[in-house]
Amino acid sequence: MSNILKQIVTANRSGQTAAIPSVCSAHPDVLRASLLRAQTRDRAIVIEATSNQVNQFGGYTGMTPRDFVSIVNSIADAAKVDRDRIIFGGDHLGPQVWRKGDAAQAMAKASTMVGDYVNAGFTKIHLDCSEGCAGEDAQVGDSLAASRAAFLAETCLSGGQTDLTFVIGTEVPPPGGARADEEGDIAPTSPVAAEKTLQAHREAFSDSAWSKVSGLVVQPGVEFAPMHVHHFPMDRDPALRAVMLRWPDLCLEAHSTDYQHPDVFPKLAELGFAYQKVGPALTFAYRQAVYALDQMQAVAGWGQAVVYDTMETLMLSDADAWKGHYHGAPDQLKIARHFGLADRIRYYWAQPAAQ
């Protein structure tokens, strides 16, 4: 599968408007719709799972990496989607899930996790060790992050899997969230910072591991808050493509491209972003559809509208998935719970009452 990504990266570097979407969701209806879209358009698609979503302990979905691959393949088979167009990606794989504990123990668990991802059939592996563990800064420096990522890269390669490609770097905002510039836009990663990240990882990685690096995650200037979208300024060039082109076989990866205007995605491709990740916007669209159908049922007299009340009860009975993400007065929190762009409601759809 890495050959498909290599072709896209090569086309992007040559100046073509070439990119591939990375769909990060575990919702079966979102996965089905995304897979069918890829089949209809005869395109490859990356389906991603994150380390807190899927890991050897089940993550918040209750799925191991092997479980996730099996479920996605089952959905594809039922929808008559060709399996060979699916590329499985692991996102933000590192010690983050266990960062409140000792660094050595967190890295040991991360090592087991990346091994499980590779053994399950994930071939696009984002190694992200940027967040500190107990006693460390919230965001560690490039050197430490790179050395830890290099260790995990060797774990991935130790099983003899040759069809792998690595993505390095992170766009995760510093503590306090992404910061807007003087014009209200999200400041992109600076070319100097991008070059520094690449240099640190090149020095830490073995030649064999580095030969499989195809992507660098940087911030192009896109982001969304719970109730606001930071739209990409179409007249700006973060000058990151020039950095990318100084390194062979490399492209840029953009995260949080949710809710952007359609013309942003080809623009990002022109700027070197051959990998473009989306997630919450897809489950947000699912919520829109379900809420609308529920209200239509009530208006048409076919039955009572029950979804809103059910989801409100679930979210109030267990606030862990949203309370640290939404802020404000009670009425503002209610709106955010149901209509916030962060779409924290997605964590409740799998519960029996919601189903």
C-alpha positions in Angstrom: 0.0 0.0 0.0 2.9 2.4 0.6 3.4 2.3 -3.3 0.1 4.1 -3.7 1.2 6.8 -1.2 4.6 7.0 -2.9 2.9 7.7 -6.3 0.7 10.4 -4.7 3.8 12.0 -3.0 5.8 11.9 -6.3 2.9 13.5 -8.2 2.5 16.2 -5.6 6.2 17.0 -5.6 6.2 17.3 -9.4 3.6 20.1 -9.1 0.4 18.2 -9.7 -2.6 18.9 -7.5 -2.4 15.5 -5.9 -3.5 14.5 -2.4 -5.2 11.7 -0.5 -7.7 12.0 2.3 -7.0 10.4 5.7 -10.4 9.6 7.3 -10.0 9.4 11.1 -13.2 7.9 12.5 -14.4 4.7 14.1 -18.1 5.3 13.4 -19.4 2.5 11.1 -21.7 4.8 9.1 -19.0 7.3 8.5 -16.6 4.6 7.5 -19.2 3.1 5.1 -19.9 6.4 3.5 -16.2 7.2 3.1 -15.4 3.8 1.6 -18.3 4.0 -0.8 -17.1 7.4 -1.9 -13.7 6.0 -2.6 -15.2 3.1 -4.6 -17.4 5.4 -6.6 -14.6 7.6 -7.5 -12.1 4.7 -8.0 -9.6 6.2 -5.6 -7.5 4.9 -2.7 -8.4 6.1 0.8 -6.6 6.2 4.1 -8.6 5.0 7.1 -6.9 6.1 10.3 -7.1 5.2 14.0 -5.5 7.2 16.8 -3.6 5.9 19.8 -6.3 6.8 22.3 -9.0 5.4 20.1 -7.5 2.0 19.3 -4.7 0.3 21.2 -3.7 -2.9 22.8 -6.0 -2.2 25.7 -8.9 -1.3 23.5 -8.8 2.5 23.7 -12.0 4.4 24.0 -13.6 2.3 21.2 -12.8 -1.0 22.9 -11.0 -2.1 19.8 -7.4 -3.4 19.3 -5.7 -2.6 16.1 -6.6 -6.0 14.7 -10.2 -5.5 15.7 -10.3 -2.2 13.9 -8.9 -3.6 10.6 -11.3 -6.5 10.8 -14.3 -4.2 11.3 -13.3 -1.8 8.5 -12.8 -4.8 6.1 -16.2 -6.2 7.1 -17.9 -2.9 6.4 -16.0 -2.7 3.0 -17.1 -6.3 2.1 -20.7 -5.6 3.0 -20.7 -2.4 0.9 -18.9 -4.2 -2.0 -15.8 -1.9 -1.7 -12.5 -3.3 -2.9 -10.2 -3.9 0.1 -7.1 -3.2 -2.0 -8.0 0.5 -2.2 -7.9 0.8 1.7 -4.7 2.0 3.4 -4.7 1.7 7.2 -3.0 4.5 9.1 -2.1 4.8 12.7 -2.2 8.4 14.0 -0.3 10.1 16.8 1.3 6.8 17.8 3.5 7.4 20.8 3.3 7.6 24.6 0.5 10.2 24.8 -2.2 7.8 26.1 0.1 6.9 29.1 1.9 10.3 29.5 0.7 10.8 33.0 3.0 8.0 34.1 6.7 7.3 34.0 8.3 7.9 30.6 10.0 4.5 30.4 6.8 2.7 31.1 4.8 4.9 28.7 7.3 4.2 25.9 7.2 0.5 26.6 3.5 0.5 26.1 3.8 2.6 23.0 6.3 0.1 21.6 3.9 -2.7 22.1 1.1 -0.6 20.5 3.0 0.3 17.3 4.0 -3.4 17.0 0.4 -4.4 17.2 -0.6 -1.8 14.6 2.0 -3.0 12.1 1.1 -6.7 12.8 -2.6 -5.9 12.2 -1.9 -4.4 8.8 -1.5 -0.7 9.3 1.1 0.6 6.8 1.0 4.4 7.3 2.4 5.1 10.7 2.5 8.5 12.3 5.1 8.5 15.0 4.4 11.3 17.5 6.4 11.5 20.7 6.0 15.3 21.2 4.1 15.2 24.4 5.9 14.9 27.7 5.3 12.3 30.4 5.4 12.6 34.2 8.0 15.2 35.3 8.6 16.4 31.8 7.5 19.6 30.0 4.0 19.3 28.3 5.8 19.5 24.9 9.3 18.0 24.7 12.0 19.3 22.4 12.7 18.1 18.9 15.7 16.0 20.0 13.9 14.0 22.7 10.8 13.6 20.5 12.9 12.4 17.6 14.9 9.9 19.6 11.7 8.3 21.0 10.1 8.3 17.5 13.3 6.6 16.2 13.0 3.9 18.9 9.4 3.2 17.8 10.3 3.2 14.2 12.8 0.3 14.9 10.0 -1.5 16.7 7.8 -1.2 13.6 10.6 -2.5 11.4 11.6 -5.4 13.6 8.8 -7.6 12.4 10.1 -7.7 8.9 7.2 -5.7 7.4 8.5 -3.9 4.3 5.3 -2.1 3.2 5.5 0.7 5.7 5.7 4.5 5.5 6.4 6.8 8.4 5.0 10.3 9.1 6.8 12.4 11.7 6.1 15.7 13.4 3.0 17.1 15.1 0.6 20.0 14.8 -0.9 19.5 18.3 -1.3 23.0 19.8 0.7 24.0 22.9 -1.1 24.1 26.2 -4.0 26.5 26.0 -4.9 25.7 22.4 -4.0 26.9 19.0 -3.1 30.6 18.9 -4.5 33.0 16.4 -2.2 35.7 14.9 -3.0 39.5 14.7 -5.4 38.9 11.8 -7.3 36.2 13.7 -5.8 33.4 11.6 -4.0 30.3 13.0 -0.3 30.9 12.6 1.3 28.2 10.4 4.5 26.3 11.3 7.5 28.3 10.5 9.9 27.0 7.8 12.7 27.2 10.4 10.8 25.0 12.9 9.9 22.5 10.1 13.5 22.2 9.1 14.6 21.8 12.7 12.1 18.9 13.2 13.4 17.2 10.0 17.0 17.5 11.0 16.4 16.2 14.5 14.6 13.1 13.2 17.1 12.5 10.4 19.9 12.4 13.0 18.0 10.1 15.3 16.7 7.6 12.6 18.6 4.8 11.2 19.1 4.9 7.4 16.6 2.0 6.9 14.0 3.8 9.0 14.6 7.2 7.4 14.2 5.7 3.9 10.5 5.0 4.8 9.7 8.6 6.0 7.2 10.1 3.5 5.4 12.8 5.5 5.9 15.7 7.9 3.0 17.0 9.9 3.0 20.8 10.1 0.3 23.4 10.7 -0.6 25.2 7.4 -3.0 27.6 9.2 -6.2 25.5 9.5 -8.0 24.8 12.8 -11.5 24.8 14.3 -12.7 25.7 17.8 -15.9 24.3 19.4 -18.0 27.1 17.9 -15.7 28.6 15.2 -13.8 27.6 12.1 -10.4 29.2 11.4 -10.6 29.2 7.6 -7.4 28.9 5.6 -6.3 32.3 4.2 -6.2 31.5 0.5 -3.8 34.3 -0.2 -1.2 33.0 2.1 1.7 30.7 1.5 3.4 29.3 4.6 6.5 28.6 2.5 6.7 25.0 3.8 6.7 23.4 0.3 10.3 24.8 -0.2 11.4 23.1 3.0 9.8 19.8 1.9 11.4 19.9 -1.5 14.9 20.0 0.0 14.2 16.5 1.4 13.8 13.6 -1.1 10.5 11.6 -1.3 8.8 13.8 1.3 5.4 15.5 1.5 3.5 17.6 4.0 0.6 16.3 6.1 -2.2 18.6 7.4 -4.4 17.8 10.3 -7.7 19.4 11.4 -8.8 20.2 7.8 -12.4 19.7 9.0 -15.0 22.3 7.9 -12.8 24.1 5.4 -14.3 25.5 2.2 -13.9 23.0 -0.8 -11.4 25.1 -2.6 -9.0 24.9 0.4 -8.1 21.2 -0.3 -6.7 21.6 -3.8 -4.9 24.7 -2.5 -3.3 22.7 0.3 -2.2 20.1 -2.3 -0.6 22.9 -4.3 1.3 23.9 -1.2 2.7 20.4 -0.7 0.1 18.8 1.5 -0.4 15.4 -0.1 -1.8 13.9 3.1 -4.9 15.7 4.4 -6.6 14.4 7.5 -10.3 14.9 8.4 -12.4 13.4 11.2 -14.9 15.3 13.4 -16.5 17.0 10.4 -17.7 13.6 9.2 -19.4 12.5 12.4 -20.7 16.1 12.7 -22.4 15.5 9.3 -23.8 12.2 10.7 -25.2 14.0 13.7 -26.8 16.6 11.4 -28.6 13.9 9.4 -29.8 11.9 12.5 -31.1 15.1 14.3 -32.8 16.2 11.1 -34.5 12.9 10.5 -35.7 12.8 14.1 -37.2 16.2 13.9 -38.8 15.4 10.5 -40.4 12.3 12.2 -42.0 14.5 14.8 -43.2 17.2 12.4 -44.7 14.6 10.1 -46.5 13.0 13.0 -44.8 9.6 12.6 -43.5 9.6 16.1 -41.8 11.6 18.8 -38.4 13.3 18.5 -36.3 11.3 21.0 -32.7 11.6 19.8 -31.9 15.0 21.4 -33.3 14.1 24.8 -31.5 10.7 24.7 -28.1 12.3 23.8 -28.5 15.0 26.4 -29.2 12.4 29.1 -26.1 10.4 28.1 -23.8 13.4 28.0 -25.0 14.8 31.3 -24.7 11.4 33.0 -21.0 11.0 31.9 -19.4 14.3 31.1 -15.8 13.1 30.7 -15.8 13.3 26.9 -16.8 16.9 26.7 -16.3 18.8 29.9 -12.7 19.7 29.3 -13.4 20.9 25.8 -16.5 23.1 26.1 -16.7 26.2 28.4 -19.3 28.8 29.2 -22.7 29.3 30.9 -25.2 26.3 31.1 -27.1 27.4 28.0 -23.8 27.8 26.0 -22.7 24.3 27.2 -25.9 22.8 26.0 -25.5 24.3 22.5 -21.9 23.1 22.4 -22.7 19.6 23.5 -25.1 19.1 20.6 -23.8 21.4 17.9 -20.1 22.1 18.8 -17.7 21.6 15.9 -15.4 19.6 18.1 -18.2 17.0 17.9 -17.6 15.5 21.3 -21.0 13.9 21.0 -19.4 11.3 18.7 -18.1 9.6 21.8 -21.7 8.7 22.8 -23.2 7.2 19.6 -22.0 3.7 20.4 -23.8 3.6 23.7 -26.9 1.2 23.7 -29.4 4.0 24.5 -28.2 6.0 21.6 -28.3 3.1 19.2 
